[in-house]
Amino acid sequence: ARNLRQRLDEGPRRDEIDQLAIHFNAMLNRLEAAFERQRSFVSHASHELRTPLAALKSEIQLGRSLPRSAEADQVMLINLETDTDRLIALINSLLFLARTMEQASQTDFGPVRLDEVVFAAQEELIRQHPAYRIDVRYDQLPSVGSHTLVEGNEGLLQRVILNLVDNACKYSPDHRADVCISAESRGCRLTVSDQGIGIPANEQVSIFEPFYRSNEAMKYEGFGIGLAICWQIIALHQGKISLNSQVGHGSQFEVWLPNR
Ligand code: ADP
């Protein structure tokens, strides 16, 4: 773990020993990249945890230095509660991401009706944010219900849809998201579109990395973990997630999941 830089001599890359060395080196490349991701994750996570803790500490210091009054105490406690809630939300997201990263072999899979998960997510988000407008439509109306059936974990797929639709509404001034479900012969396609702030082309590969947030997004609540979770969950389902976006015009996230 301390020295993943070293590589085997691949010789003229011809005989079996050379081939073995090539495969071994490729494995070391993957291991080195994984360790690097882990290191960068830990340093980002520490930074993200330190910021709200520092805010809590200065709130407490300020409270101690000011003259006491029931009203000032009340304001201070409300602020402390808000910061603590934010910290709890961040830690919960981090734990969820860590669990989806390590759980591949333990996740329960079964038949899941994707459209039902979409409608449940729509209901949940509107309950939490009554200002959200979420339209759901079918692109190719399934003649039989089983066309929207995928092999998956319902809770995890719901998390993906919640994250994508929540982002679409959050990053759009009209708080509106359009979800389209299309049943295909070998899988199910789901698109989540908005007419919001959009994502600059040079940042589109980075937004699936944990903690990455574009400059424009800093004005909105968030930790930059949701899309990393989505990526992880879709990979677990052997599906695909991609993005089409234009700054100032909106974004479209597309998820493809294989049928049962
Ligand atoms: P969060 O929304 O908490 O910042 P995410 O991981 O869900 O974290 O998203 C990462 C980043 O991707 C966001 O900070 C934002 O910059 C960008 N992003 C995601 N979805 C959208 C969207 N629908 N419109 C514009 N930007 C988006």
py3Dmol code that shows the C-alpha trace and the ligand (Angstrom):
import py3Dmol

protein = """\
ATOM      1  CA  ALA A   1       0.000   0.000   0.000  1.00  0.00           C
ATOM      2  CA  ARG A   2       2.940   2.340   0.560  1.00  0.00           C
ATOM      3  CA  ASN A   3       4.581   1.827  -2.810  1.00  0.00           C
ATOM      4  CA  LEU A   4       2.206   1.226  -5.698  1.00  0.00           C
ATOM      5  CA  ARG A   5       4.450   3.019  -8.205  1.00  0.00           C
ATOM      6  CA  GLN A   6       6.740   0.063  -8.875  1.00  0.00           C
ATOM      7  CA  ARG A   7       6.128  -1.963 -12.056  1.00  0.00           C
ATOM      8  CA  LEU A   8       7.429  -5.238 -13.460  1.00  0.00           C
ATOM      9  CA  ASP A   9       9.700  -5.296 -16.504  1.00  0.00           C
ATOM     10  CA  GLU A  10       7.451  -6.184 -19.461  1.00  0.00           C
ATOM     11  CA  GLY A  11      10.419  -7.291 -21.625  1.00  0.00           C
ATOM     12  CA  PRO A  12       9.777  -7.310 -25.381  1.00  0.00           C
ATOM     13  CA  ARG A  13       6.020  -7.896 -24.525  1.00  0.00           C
ATOM     14  CA  ARG A  14       5.956 -11.193 -26.426  1.00  0.00           C
ATOM     15  CA  ASP A  15       6.219 -14.418 -24.412  1.00  0.00           C
ATOM     16  CA  GLU A  16       3.963 -15.708 -21.628  1.00  0.00           C
ATOM     17  CA  ILE A  17       6.100 -14.179 -18.872  1.00  0.00           C
ATOM     18  CA  ASP A  18       5.912 -10.770 -20.594  1.00  0.00           C
ATOM     19  CA  GLN A  19       2.129 -11.165 -20.918  1.00  0.00           C
ATOM     20  CA  LEU A  20       1.882 -12.020 -17.237  1.00  0.00           C
ATOM     21  CA  ALA A  21       3.938  -8.922 -16.365  1.00  0.00           C
ATOM     22  CA  ILE A  22       1.688  -6.752 -18.588  1.00  0.00           C
ATOM     23  CA  HIS A  23      -1.444  -8.027 -16.814  1.00  0.00           C
ATOM     24  CA  PHE A  24       0.196  -7.632 -13.438  1.00  0.00           C
ATOM     25  CA  ASN A  25       1.152  -4.026 -14.264  1.00  0.00           C
ATOM     26  CA  ALA A  26      -2.364  -3.273 -15.475  1.00  0.00           C
ATOM     27  CA  MET A  27      -3.670  -4.539 -12.144  1.00  0.00           C
ATOM     28  CA  LEU A  28      -1.174  -2.335 -10.308  1.00  0.00           C
ATOM     29  CA  ASN A  29      -2.358   0.673 -12.354  1.00  0.00           C
ATOM     30  CA  ARG A  30      -5.932   0.004 -11.258  1.00  0.00           C
ATOM     31  CA  LEU A  31      -4.897  -0.479  -7.640  1.00  0.00           C
ATOM     32  CA  GLU A  32      -2.840   2.717  -7.655  1.00  0.00           C
ATOM     33  CA  ALA A  33      -5.789   4.672  -9.101  1.00  0.00           C
ATOM     34  CA  ALA A  34      -8.145   3.173  -6.494  1.00  0.00           C
ATOM     35  CA  PHE A  35      -5.800   4.094  -3.635  1.00  0.00           C
ATOM     36  CA  GLU A  36      -5.467   7.612  -5.065  1.00  0.00           C
ATOM     37  CA  ARG A  37      -9.276   8.007  -5.244  1.00  0.00           C
ATOM     38  CA  GLN A  38      -9.509   6.800  -1.649  1.00  0.00           C
ATOM     39  CA  ARG A  39      -6.887   9.303  -0.492  1.00  0.00           C
ATOM     40  CA  SER A  40      -8.557  12.193  -2.283  1.00  0.00           C
ATOM     41  CA  PHE A  41     -11.956  11.099  -0.891  1.00  0.00           C
ATOM     42  CA  VAL A  42     -10.650  11.138   2.679  1.00  0.00           C
ATOM     43  CA  SER A  43      -9.058  14.573   2.286  1.00  0.00           C
ATOM     44  CA  HIS A  44     -12.225  16.029   0.688  1.00  0.00           C
ATOM     45  CA  ALA A  45     -14.421  14.441   3.357  1.00  0.00           C
ATOM     46  CA  SER A  46     -12.248  15.840   6.161  1.00  0.00           C
ATOM     47  CA  HIS A  47     -12.424  19.289   4.615  1.00  0.00           C
ATOM     48  CA  GLU A  48     -16.195  19.119   4.187  1.00  0.00           C
ATOM     49  CA  LEU A  49     -16.658  17.977   7.790  1.00  0.00           C
ATOM     50  CA  ARG A  50     -14.327  20.623   9.140  1.00  0.00           C
ATOM     51  CA  THR A  51     -16.238  23.528   7.568  1.00  0.00           C
ATOM     52  CA  PRO A  52     -19.572  23.046   9.392  1.00  0.00           C
ATOM     53  CA  LEU A  53     -17.701  22.155  12.601  1.00  0.00           C
ATOM     54  CA  ALA A  54     -15.749  25.421  12.373  1.00  0.00           C
ATOM     55  CA  ALA A  55     -19.055  27.266  11.855  1.00  0.00           C
ATOM     56  CA  LEU A  56     -20.472  25.553  14.961  1.00  0.00           C
ATOM     57  CA  LYS A  57     -17.426  26.498  16.996  1.00  0.00           C
ATOM     58  CA  SER A  58     -17.502  30.191  16.036  1.00  0.00           C
ATOM     59  CA  GLU A  59     -21.234  30.282  16.777  1.00  0.00           C
ATOM     60  CA  ILE A  60     -20.520  28.927  20.267  1.00  0.00           C
ATOM     61  CA  GLN A  61     -17.597  31.350  20.809  1.00  0.00           C
ATOM     62  CA  LEU A  62     -19.749  34.265  19.718  1.00  0.00           C
ATOM     63  CA  GLY A  63     -22.540  33.122  22.048  1.00  0.00           C
ATOM     64  CA  ARG A  64     -20.119  32.966  24.973  1.00  0.00           C
ATOM     65  CA  SER A  65     -18.688  36.434  24.332  1.00  0.00           C
ATOM     66  CA  LEU A  66     -22.041  38.246  24.070  1.00  0.00           C
ATOM     67  CA  PRO A  67     -24.120  39.337  27.059  1.00  0.00           C
ATOM     68  CA  ARG A  68     -26.779  36.698  27.869  1.00  0.00           C
ATOM     69  CA  SER A  69     -30.433  37.233  27.045  1.00  0.00           C
ATOM     70  CA  ALA A  70     -33.189  34.701  26.502  1.00  0.00           C
ATOM     71  CA  GLU A  71     -33.768  36.052  22.986  1.00  0.00           C
ATOM     72  CA  ALA A  72     -30.093  35.916  21.950  1.00  0.00           C
ATOM     73  CA  ASP A  73     -29.823  32.389  23.380  1.00  0.00           C
ATOM     74  CA  GLN A  74     -32.806  31.311  21.319  1.00  0.00           C
ATOM     75  CA  VAL A  75     -31.265  32.689  18.089  1.00  0.00           C
ATOM     76  CA  MET A  76     -27.947  31.025  18.910  1.00  0.00           C
ATOM     77  CA  LEU A  77     -29.592  27.661  19.572  1.00  0.00           C
ATOM     78  CA  ILE A  78     -31.553  27.846  16.311  1.00  0.00           C
ATOM     79  CA  ASN A  79     -28.339  28.558  14.376  1.00  0.00           C
ATOM     80  CA  LEU A  80     -26.543  25.721  16.161  1.00  0.00           C
ATOM     81  CA  GLU A  81     -29.395  23.366  15.322  1.00  0.00           C
ATOM     82  CA  THR A  82     -29.321  24.354  11.620  1.00  0.00           C
ATOM     83  CA  ASP A  83     -25.557  23.774  11.403  1.00  0.00           C
ATOM     84  CA  THR A  84     -25.849  20.471  13.272  1.00  0.00           C
ATOM     85  CA  ASP A  85     -28.635  19.296  10.930  1.00  0.00           C
ATOM     86  CA  ARG A  86     -26.430  20.108   7.950  1.00  0.00           C
ATOM     87  CA  LEU A  87     -23.582  18.140   9.469  1.00  0.00           C
ATOM     88  CA  ILE A  88     -25.853  15.145  10.115  1.00  0.00           C
ATOM     89  CA  ALA A  89     -27.149  15.296   6.515  1.00  0.00           C
ATOM     90  CA  LEU A  90     -23.575  15.375   5.185  1.00  0.00           C
ATOM     91  CA  ILE A  91     -22.494  12.430   7.334  1.00  0.00           C
ATOM     92  CA  ASN A  92     -25.571  10.430   6.302  1.00  0.00           C
ATOM     93  CA  SER A  93     -24.768  11.027   2.612  1.00  0.00           C
ATOM     94  CA  LEU A  94     -21.157  10.006   3.163  1.00  0.00           C
ATOM     95  CA  LEU A  95     -22.208   6.831   4.951  1.00  0.00           C
ATOM     96  CA  PHE A  96     -24.654   6.016   2.168  1.00  0.00           C
ATOM     97  CA  LEU A  97     -21.946   6.512  -0.471  1.00  0.00           C
ATOM     98  CA  ALA A  98     -19.493   4.358   1.493  1.00  0.00           C
ATOM     99  CA  ARG A  99     -22.103   1.607   1.820  1.00  0.00           C
ATOM    100  CA  THR A 100     -22.965   1.596  -1.899  1.00  0.00           C
ATOM    101  CA  MET A 101     -19.240   1.377  -2.663  1.00  0.00           C
ATOM    102  CA  GLU A 102     -18.625  -1.685  -0.523  1.00  0.00           C
ATOM    103  CA  GLN A 103     -21.938  -3.513  -0.751  1.00  0.00           C
ATOM    104  CA  ALA A 104     -21.844  -4.825  -4.306  1.00  0.00           C
ATOM    105  CA  SER A 105     -22.011  -8.480  -3.317  1.00  0.00           C
ATOM    106  CA  GLN A 106     -24.510  -8.032  -0.485  1.00  0.00           C
ATOM    107  CA  THR A 107     -27.141  -5.953  -2.284  1.00  0.00           C
ATOM    108  CA  ASP A 108     -30.510  -7.674  -2.709  1.00  0.00           C
ATOM    109  CA  PHE A 109     -31.633  -7.629  -6.312  1.00  0.00           C
ATOM    110  CA  GLY A 110     -35.068  -8.467  -7.632  1.00  0.00           C
ATOM    111  CA  PRO A 111     -37.646  -7.395 -10.190  1.00  0.00           C
ATOM    112  CA  VAL A 112     -38.393  -3.668  -9.931  1.00  0.00           C
ATOM    113  CA  ARG A 113     -41.053  -1.723 -11.880  1.00  0.00           C
ATOM    114  CA  LEU A 114     -39.104   1.395 -12.768  1.00  0.00           C
ATOM    115  CA  ASP A 115     -42.200   3.523 -13.441  1.00  0.00           C
ATOM    116  CA  GLU A 116     -43.568   2.735  -9.980  1.00  0.00           C
ATOM    117  CA  VAL A 117     -40.276   3.881  -8.441  1.00  0.00           C
ATOM    118  CA  VAL A 118     -40.504   7.108 -10.464  1.00  0.00           C
ATOM    119  CA  PHE A 119     -44.046   7.830  -9.240  1.00  0.00           C
ATOM    120  CA  ALA A 120     -43.051   7.107  -5.628  1.00  0.00           C
ATOM    121  CA  ALA A 121     -40.070   9.492  -5.961  1.00  0.00           C
ATOM    122  CA  GLN A 122     -42.323  12.153  -7.522  1.00  0.00           C
ATOM    123  CA  GLU A 123     -44.740  11.912  -4.582  1.00  0.00           C
ATOM    124  CA  GLU A 124     -41.954  12.019  -2.004  1.00  0.00           C
ATOM    125  CA  LEU A 125     -40.268  15.092  -3.546  1.00  0.00           C
ATOM    126  CA  ILE A 126     -43.525  17.035  -3.900  1.00  0.00           C
ATOM    127  CA  ARG A 127     -44.343  16.241  -0.271  1.00  0.00           C
ATOM    128  CA  GLN A 128     -40.946  17.637   0.787  1.00  0.00           C
ATOM    129  CA  HIS A 129     -40.978  20.597  -1.640  1.00  0.00           C
ATOM    130  CA  PRO A 130     -44.497  21.658  -2.607  1.00  0.00           C
ATOM    131  CA  ALA A 131     -43.058  24.217  -5.084  1.00  0.00           C
ATOM    132  CA  TYR A 132     -41.557  21.480  -7.284  1.00  0.00           C
ATOM    133  CA  ARG A 133     -43.278  20.648 -10.603  1.00  0.00           C
ATOM    134  CA  ILE A 134     -42.501  17.136 -11.778  1.00  0.00           C
ATOM    135  CA  ASP A 135     -44.063  15.798 -14.973  1.00  0.00           C
ATOM    136  CA  VAL A 136     -43.756  12.125 -15.762  1.00  0.00           C
ATOM    137  CA  ARG A 137     -44.508  10.673 -19.177  1.00  0.00           C
ATOM    138  CA  TYR A 138     -43.902   7.484 -21.140  1.00  0.00           C
ATOM    139  CA  ASP A 139     -42.046   7.751 -24.419  1.00  0.00           C
ATOM    140  CA  GLN A 140     -43.147   4.398 -25.725  1.00  0.00           C
ATOM    141  CA  LEU A 141     -46.161   3.347 -23.742  1.00  0.00           C
ATOM    142  CA  PRO A 142     -45.491  -0.206 -22.575  1.00  0.00           C
ATOM    143  CA  SER A 143     -48.129  -2.589 -23.946  1.00  0.00           C
ATOM    144  CA  VAL A 144     -47.492  -4.850 -20.971  1.00  0.00           C
ATOM    145  CA  GLY A 145     -46.350  -3.645 -17.585  1.00  0.00           C
ATOM    146  CA  SER A 146     -43.367  -5.965 -17.542  1.00  0.00           C
ATOM    147  CA  HIS A 147     -41.537  -3.749 -20.073  1.00  0.00           C
ATOM    148  CA  THR A 148     -40.564  -1.350 -17.330  1.00  0.00           C
ATOM    149  CA  LEU A 149     -39.358  -4.231 -15.192  1.00  0.00           C
ATOM    150  CA  VAL A 150     -35.652  -4.164 -14.444  1.00  0.00           C
ATOM    151  CA  GLU A 151     -33.450  -6.303 -12.252  1.00  0.00           C
ATOM    152  CA  GLY A 152     -32.417  -4.142  -9.352  1.00  0.00           C
ATOM    153  CA  ASN A 153     -32.645  -2.937  -5.816  1.00  0.00           C
ATOM    154  CA  GLU A 154     -35.731  -0.775  -5.393  1.00  0.00           C
ATOM    155  CA  GLY A 155     -34.363   1.387  -2.551  1.00  0.00           C
ATOM    156  CA  LEU A 156     -31.159   2.172  -4.434  1.00  0.00           C
ATOM    157  CA  LEU A 157     -32.955   2.932  -7.711  1.00  0.00           C
ATOM    158  CA  GLN A 158     -35.324   5.217  -5.860  1.00  0.00           C
ATOM    159  CA  ARG A 159     -32.312   7.049  -4.453  1.00  0.00           C
ATOM    160  CA  VAL A 160     -30.995   7.639  -8.008  1.00  0.00           C
ATOM    161  CA  ILE A 161     -34.322   9.024  -9.202  1.00  0.00           C
ATOM    162  CA  LEU A 162     -34.738  11.195  -6.090  1.00  0.00           C
ATOM    163  CA  ASN A 163     -31.248  12.668  -6.576  1.00  0.00           C
ATOM    164  CA  LEU A 164     -31.648  13.373 -10.287  1.00  0.00           C
ATOM    165  CA  VAL A 165     -35.147  14.860 -10.039  1.00  0.00           C
ATOM    166  CA  ASP A 166     -34.281  16.859  -6.939  1.00  0.00           C
ATOM    167  CA  ASN A 167     -31.237  18.327  -8.732  1.00  0.00           C
ATOM    168  CA  ALA A 168     -33.325  19.155 -11.818  1.00  0.00           C
ATOM    169  CA  CYS A 169     -35.835  21.114  -9.694  1.00  0.00           C
ATOM    170  CA  LYS A 170     -33.190  22.608  -7.393  1.00  0.00           C
ATOM    171  CA  TYR A 171     -30.999  23.996 -10.188  1.00  0.00           C
ATOM    172  CA  SER A 172     -33.920  25.463 -12.178  1.00  0.00           C
ATOM    173  CA  PRO A 173     -35.578  28.788 -11.407  1.00  0.00           C
ATOM    174  CA  ASP A 174     -38.972  27.282 -12.319  1.00  0.00           C
ATOM    175  CA  HIS A 175     -38.303  24.228 -10.069  1.00  0.00           C
ATOM    176  CA  ARG A 176     -39.513  22.013 -12.834  1.00  0.00           C
ATOM    177  CA  ALA A 177     -38.392  18.555 -13.980  1.00  0.00           C
ATOM    178  CA  ASP A 178     -39.600  16.393 -16.835  1.00  0.00           C
ATOM    179  CA  VAL A 179     -39.152  12.676 -16.426  1.00  0.00           C
ATOM    180  CA  CYS A 180     -39.564  10.403 -19.416  1.00  0.00           C
ATOM    181  CA  ILE A 181     -39.658   6.610 -19.174  1.00  0.00           C
ATOM    182  CA  SER A 182     -39.127   4.569 -22.282  1.00  0.00           C
ATOM    183  CA  ALA A 183     -39.341   0.815 -22.404  1.00  0.00           C
ATOM    184  CA  GLU A 184     -36.989  -0.741 -24.933  1.00  0.00           C
ATOM    185  CA  SER A 185     -36.403  -4.301 -26.044  1.00  0.00           C
ATOM    186  CA  ARG A 186     -33.360  -4.891 -23.821  1.00  0.00           C
ATOM    187  CA  GLY A 187     -33.734  -2.311 -21.120  1.00  0.00           C
ATOM    188  CA  CYS A 188     -35.439   0.709 -19.761  1.00  0.00           C
ATOM    189  CA  ARG A 189     -34.402   4.300 -20.394  1.00  0.00           C
ATOM    190  CA  LEU A 190     -35.138   7.151 -18.063  1.00  0.00           C
ATOM    191  CA  THR A 191     -34.440  10.800 -18.820  1.00  0.00           C
ATOM    192  CA  VAL A 192     -34.655  13.636 -16.332  1.00  0.00           C
ATOM    193  CA  SER A 193     -34.648  17.066 -18.003  1.00  0.00           C
ATOM    194  CA  ASP A 194     -34.725  20.597 -16.748  1.00  0.00           C
ATOM    195  CA  GLN A 195     -34.409  24.114 -18.130  1.00  0.00           C
ATOM    196  CA  GLY A 196     -32.133  25.273 -15.366  1.00  0.00           C
ATOM    197  CA  ILE A 197     -28.648  26.704 -14.996  1.00  0.00           C
ATOM    198  CA  GLY A 198     -26.899  23.937 -16.975  1.00  0.00           C
ATOM    199  CA  ILE A 199     -23.388  22.560 -16.496  1.00  0.00           C
ATOM    200  CA  PRO A 200     -20.282  23.884 -18.340  1.00  0.00           C
ATOM    201  CA  ALA A 201     -18.922  21.343 -20.866  1.00  0.00           C
ATOM    202  CA  ASN A 202     -15.493  21.175 -19.176  1.00  0.00           C
ATOM    203  CA  GLU A 203     -17.092  20.233 -15.842  1.00  0.00           C
ATOM    204  CA  GLN A 204     -19.408  17.535 -17.106  1.00  0.00           C
ATOM    205  CA  VAL A 205     -16.957  14.677 -16.489  1.00  0.00           C
ATOM    206  CA  SER A 206     -16.148  15.870 -12.980  1.00  0.00           C
ATOM    207  CA  ILE A 207     -19.637  16.211 -11.544  1.00  0.00           C
ATOM    208  CA  PHE A 208     -19.869  12.467 -10.892  1.00  0.00           C
ATOM    209  CA  GLU A 209     -16.780  12.670  -8.646  1.00  0.00           C
ATOM    210  CA  PRO A 210     -17.559  12.877  -4.921  1.00  0.00           C
ATOM    211  CA  PHE A 211     -17.686  16.475  -3.633  1.00  0.00           C
ATOM    212  CA  TYR A 212     -17.426  18.134  -7.045  1.00  0.00           C
ATOM    213  CA  ARG A 213     -19.738  21.164  -7.349  1.00  0.00           C
ATOM    214  CA  SER A 214     -19.650  23.707 -10.160  1.00  0.00           C
ATOM    215  CA  ASN A 215     -19.115  27.371  -9.226  1.00  0.00           C
ATOM    216  CA  GLU A 216     -22.649  28.298 -10.179  1.00  0.00           C
ATOM    217  CA  ALA A 217     -24.025  25.540  -7.916  1.00  0.00           C
ATOM    218  CA  MET A 218     -22.402  27.019  -4.792  1.00  0.00           C
ATOM    219  CA  LYS A 219     -25.390  29.347  -4.364  1.00  0.00           C
ATOM    220  CA  TYR A 220     -27.601  26.295  -3.829  1.00  0.00           C
ATOM    221  CA  GLU A 221     -27.711  23.865  -0.899  1.00  0.00           C
ATOM    222  CA  GLY A 222     -25.757  20.657  -1.440  1.00  0.00           C
ATOM    223  CA  PHE A 223     -22.638  18.625  -0.756  1.00  0.00           C
ATOM    224  CA  GLY A 224     -21.710  17.286  -4.190  1.00  0.00           C
ATOM    225  CA  ILE A 225     -22.242  13.662  -3.206  1.00  0.00           C
ATOM    226  CA  GLY A 226     -25.597  12.835  -4.835  1.00  0.00           C
ATOM    227  CA  LEU A 227     -24.298  12.196  -8.353  1.00  0.00           C
ATOM    228  CA  ALA A 228     -21.378  10.101  -7.063  1.00  0.00           C
ATOM    229  CA  ILE A 229     -23.989   7.936  -5.319  1.00  0.00           C
ATOM    230  CA  CYS A 230     -26.038   7.743  -8.560  1.00  0.00           C
ATOM    231  CA  TRP A 231     -22.964   6.695 -10.538  1.00  0.00           C
ATOM    232  CA  GLN A 232     -22.117   3.991  -8.029  1.00  0.00           C
ATOM    233  CA  ILE A 233     -25.671   2.610  -7.933  1.00  0.00           C
ATOM    234  CA  ILE A 234     -26.043   2.539 -11.725  1.00  0.00           C
ATOM    235  CA  ALA A 235     -22.676   0.759 -12.047  1.00  0.00           C
ATOM    236  CA  LEU A 236     -23.918  -1.788  -9.489  1.00  0.00           C
ATOM    237  CA  HIS A 237     -26.919  -2.416 -11.775  1.00  0.00           C
ATOM    238  CA  GLN A 238     -24.707  -2.717 -14.865  1.00  0.00           C
ATOM    239  CA  GLY A 239     -26.514   0.247 -16.342  1.00  0.00           C
ATOM    240  CA  LYS A 240     -25.317   3.530 -17.813  1.00  0.00           C
ATOM    241  CA  ILE A 241     -25.719   7.150 -16.831  1.00  0.00           C
ATOM    242  CA  SER A 242     -24.912  10.050 -19.122  1.00  0.00           C
ATOM    243  CA  LEU A 243     -25.476  13.751 -19.378  1.00  0.00           C
ATOM    244  CA  ASN A 244     -26.315  16.393 -21.938  1.00  0.00           C
ATOM    245  CA  SER A 245     -26.220  19.964 -20.764  1.00  0.00           C
ATOM    246  CA  GLN A 246     -25.829  23.529 -21.925  1.00  0.00           C
ATOM    247  CA  VAL A 247     -25.147  26.459 -19.648  1.00  0.00           C
ATOM    248  CA  GLY A 248     -28.221  28.675 -19.307  1.00  0.00           C
ATOM    249  CA  HIS A 249     -30.433  26.243 -21.213  1.00  0.00           C
ATOM    250  CA  GLY A 250     -30.710  23.193 -18.975  1.00  0.00           C
ATOM    251  CA  SER A 251     -29.585  19.640 -18.446  1.00  0.00           C
ATOM    252  CA  GLN A 252     -30.710  16.194 -19.346  1.00  0.00           C
ATOM    253  CA  PHE A 253     -29.538  13.137 -17.419  1.00  0.00           C
ATOM    254  CA  GLU A 254     -30.144   9.778 -19.036  1.00  0.00           C
ATOM    255  CA  VAL A 255     -30.145   6.459 -17.213  1.00  0.00           C
ATOM    256  CA  TRP A 256     -30.282   3.101 -18.950  1.00  0.00           C
ATOM    257  CA  LEU A 257     -30.952  -0.101 -17.033  1.00  0.00           C
ATOM    258  CA  PRO A 258     -30.998  -3.606 -18.449  1.00  0.00           C
ATOM    259  CA  ASN A 259     -34.256  -5.584 -18.374  1.00  0.00           C
ATOM    260  CA  ARG A 260     -34.648  -8.656 -16.288  1.00  0.00           C
TER     261      ARG A 260
END
"""
ligand_1 = """\
27
ADP
P -25.203 18.670 -5.000
O -26.430 18.941 -5.822
O -25.491 18.343 -3.589
O -24.155 19.736 -5.155
P -24.677 16.391 -6.761
O -23.628 15.346 -6.616
O -26.085 15.950 -6.852
O -24.472 17.365 -5.537
O -24.318 17.242 -8.041
C -22.969 17.628 -8.272
C -22.918 18.921 -9.060
O -23.422 18.701 -10.382
C -23.792 20.034 -8.503
O -23.142 20.727 -7.474
C -24.002 20.894 -9.733
O -22.835 21.665 -9.976
C -24.086 19.863 -10.847
N -25.479 19.483 -11.189
C -26.088 18.308 -10.919
N -27.326 18.269 -11.426
C -27.519 19.456 -12.045
C -28.613 20.034 -12.791
N -29.753 19.363 -13.008
N -28.436 21.273 -13.301
C -27.285 21.962 -13.107
N -26.224 21.468 -12.414
C -26.330 20.229 -11.886
"""
view = py3Dmol.view(width=600, height=400)
view.addModel(protein, "pdb")
view.setStyle({"model": 0}, {"cartoon": {"style": "trace"}})
view.addModel(ligand_1, "xyz")
view.setStyle({"model": 1}, {"stick": {}})
view.zoomTo()
view.show()
